Amino acid sequence: MTDVTQRERFVRSLRGEKVDKVPVCAVTQTGTVDLMEACGAHWPEAHYDAEKMATLAIAGHEVAGLEAVRCPFDGTAIAQTLGCTIMEGTADAQPGVVDFPCKKIEDIKNISIPENFLESERIATILEATSIMRERVGEDVPVVAGMLGPAAISLALAGVRNYLMWSIREPEALGDLLEIGTEACTEYANGLFDSGADAVCMPDSEAGPDLVPPTFYESSVLPEHKKIASGTKGMMIAHMCGDATAILDLIPESGFEGISIEEKVDVGYAKEVIGDRACLIGNVSPVQVLLAGTPELVIEEAKTCIEKGVDILAPGCGLAPHTPLRNLKAFVSARDEYYQGIE
């Protein structure tokens, strides 16, 4: 296995196969100011220009040493395409939803997947960026694409208040939104795979116990995740922000190959619960450690994650824009130091 490529190692890890060492990468947001300066592709343009998006994503690999390239750098593409209004973002802040179309239950009937969904401007840009990344990194480096999951899309379309209220009082209506999100996710993910992605990471933290009861995930969201897993033609990763401990046992039932967790979840416990049912990804703190910590702290925390059983070493969530490049390089070197120490 000495000649294994980074892509082969990543794919084998997601499939639960034996590898020489865990991959070290990010399956969530990778854009940082230091990387923008290094490659010349900056926000907000890199959110909307495929070439600049690909250039910034590849900088995470070529400049910082991360063993994957990943785009996009925000999660508003599907929401905007389905009717949300977004703010475009700034040089160091991502786009975000500022208004939503489902003010009341009756508005849900007006939400549908456009006939030319994959050709809509935001979606098409990300598909093109994915193709550019695949072409530029070749066959040796894994390409990861990201998209919001059905619960996150539903919250964006309905707003936080409606989402929380309907999850209790109008579960059937919210279920209609979830189904629309599932349809969008399935079509979009397959488009990303056709464009060259090796894996699609789907943040769906709005289904997690920090926001809704674990029973809501089991009854309403898990069935949608199963549909996505069975309806897509490549490897899927579920990402959960916050403390997902209460639903860790359920997430592998989705059929997703990978589960990405935040630092609020204990890695050792997560590995015990998930076992070999899915690839465990995480979970060095992107804020307290990678943003605000020293390289020495980064190395310590990263080695602890490997020791506790992660299958892919990654930040617990998206990188903060001002994460220092020195800490990203320390993150990668920690993996190498770990294996040098056990040889």
ChimeraX attribute file (.defattr): number of C-alpha atoms within 10 A of each C-alpha:
attribute: neighborCount
match mode: 1-to-1
recipient: residues
	/A:1	10
	/A:2	6
	/A:3	6
	/A:4	12
	/A:5	15
	/A:6	19
	/A:7	19
	/A:8	18
	/A:9	24
	/A:10	28
	/A:11	19
	/A:12	16
	/A:13	24
	/A:14	23
	/A:15	16
	/A:16	17
	/A:17	12
	/A:18	12
	/A:19	17
	/A:20	11
	/A:21	17
	/A:22	22
	/A:23	27
	/A:24	26
	/A:25	28
	/A:26	27
	/A:27	32
	/A:28	27
	/A:29	21
	/A:30	28
	/A:31	31
	/A:32	26
	/A:33	19
	/A:34	20
	/A:35	27
	/A:36	22
	/A:37	12
	/A:38	16
	/A:39	17
	/A:40	13
	/A:41	23
	/A:42	23
	/A:43	25
	/A:44	19
	/A:45	16
	/A:46	24
	/A:47	26
	/A:48	20
	/A:49	17
	/A:50	23
	/A:51	20
	/A:52	21
	/A:53	29
	/A:54	26
	/A:55	24
	/A:56	33
	/A:57	31
	/A:58	29
	/A:59	25
	/A:60	28
	/A:61	20
	/A:62	17
	/A:63	16
	/A:64	21
	/A:65	19
	/A:66	25
	/A:67	23
	/A:68	25
	/A:69	29
	/A:70	34
	/A:71	32
	/A:72	28
	/A:73	26
	/A:74	20
	/A:75	21
	/A:76	26
	/A:77	25
	/A:78	25
	/A:79	24
	/A:80	21
	/A:81	19
	/A:82	23
	/A:83	17
	/A:84	22
	/A:85	18
	/A:86	16
	/A:87	12
	/A:88	16
	/A:89	15
	/A:90	12
	/A:91	14
	/A:92	15
	/A:93	15
	/A:94	18
	/A:95	18
	/A:96	19
	/A:97	17
	/A:98	11
	/A:99	17
	/A:100	19
	/A:101	18
	/A:102	23
	/A:103	14
	/A:104	10
	/A:105	13
	/A:106	9
	/A:107	12
	/A:108	18
	/A:109	11
	/A:110	10
	/A:111	15
	/A:112	16
	/A:113	15
	/A:114	12
	/A:115	8
	/A:116	7
	/A:117	18
	/A:118	22
	/A:119	12
	/A:120	14
	/A:121	13
	/A:122	19
	/A:123	22
	/A:124	19
	/A:125	21
	/A:126	28
	/A:127	26
	/A:128	19
	/A:129	29
	/A:130	31
	/A:131	21
	/A:132	20
	/A:133	29
	/A:134	23
	/A:135	12
	/A:136	13
	/A:137	16
	/A:138	12
	/A:139	14
	/A:140	15
	/A:141	23
	/A:142	25
	/A:143	29
	/A:144	29
	/A:145	28
	/A:146	27
	/A:147	28
	/A:148	26
	/A:149	29
	/A:150	29
	/A:151	28
	/A:152	22
	/A:153	29
	/A:154	26
	/A:155	22
	/A:156	28
	/A:157	29
	/A:158	24
	/A:159	19
	/A:160	16
	/A:161	11
	/A:162	20
	/A:163	23
	/A:164	18
	/A:165	12
	/A:166	18
	/A:167	18
	/A:168	14
	/A:169	11
	/A:170	14
	/A:171	17
	/A:172	13
	/A:173	15
	/A:174	25
	/A:175	19
	/A:176	15
	/A:177	25
	/A:178	24
	/A:179	19
	/A:180	20
	/A:181	26
	/A:182	25
	/A:183	18
	/A:184	26
	/A:185	24
	/A:186	21
	/A:187	16
	/A:188	22
	/A:189	27
	/A:190	18
	/A:191	20
	/A:192	30
	/A:193	22
	/A:194	15
	/A:195	20
	/A:196	23
	/A:197	26
	/A:198	21
	/A:199	26
	/A:200	27
	/A:201	25
	/A:202	27
	/A:203	25
	/A:204	20
	/A:205	22
	/A:206	26
	/A:207	27
	/A:208	25
	/A:209	20
	/A:210	16
	/A:211	14
	/A:212	16
	/A:213	15
	/A:214	19
	/A:215	15
	/A:216	17
	/A:217	21
	/A:218	16
	/A:219	11
	/A:220	19
	/A:221	25
	/A:222	20
	/A:223	17
	/A:224	24
	/A:225	27
	/A:226	17
	/A:227	17
	/A:228	25
	/A:229	20
	/A:230	14
	/A:231	16
	/A:232	18
	/A:233	16
	/A:234	18
	/A:235	21
	/A:236	25
	/A:237	25
	/A:238	25
	/A:239	28
	/A:240	27
	/A:241	22
	/A:242	19
	/A:243	19
	/A:244	24
	/A:245	20
	/A:246	14
	/A:247	18
	/A:248	21
	/A:249	15
	/A:250	15
	/A:251	24
	/A:252	22
	/A:253	17
	/A:254	20
	/A:255	20
	/A:256	24
	/A:257	22
	/A:258	27
	/A:259	27
	/A:260	28
	/A:261	30
	/A:262	24
	/A:263	20
	/A:264	15
	/A:265	20
	/A:266	16
	/A:267	24
	/A:268	15
	/A:269	14
	/A:270	20
	/A:271	20
	/A:272	12
	/A:273	15
	/A:274	18
	/A:275	14
	/A:276	14
	/A:277	19
	/A:278	24
	/A:279	24
	/A:280	27
	/A:281	33
	/A:282	29
	/A:283	27
	/A:284	28
	/A:285	23
	/A:286	21
	/A:287	17
	/A:288	13
	/A:289	22
	/A:290	29
	/A:291	19
	/A:292	17
	/A:293	16
	/A:294	16
	/A:295	21
	/A:296	14
	/A:297	17
	/A:298	28
	/A:299	24
	/A:300	17
	/A:301	19
	/A:302	29
	/A:303	21
	/A:304	18
	/A:305	23
	/A:306	22
	/A:307	12
	/A:308	15
	/A:309	20
	/A:310	24
	/A:311	27
	/A:312	27
	/A:313	27
	/A:314	29
	/A:315	30
	/A:316	27
	/A:317	26
	/A:318	20
	/A:319	21
	/A:320	19
	/A:321	20
	/A:322	16
	/A:323	22
	/A:324	19
	/A:325	20
	/A:326	14
	/A:327	22
	/A:328	24
	/A:329	18
	/A:330	23
	/A:331	31
	/A:332	22
	/A:333	19
	/A:334	24
	/A:335	20
	/A:336	16
	/A:337	13
	/A:338	18
	/A:339	14
	/A:340	9
	/A:341	7
	/A:342	6
	/A:343	5
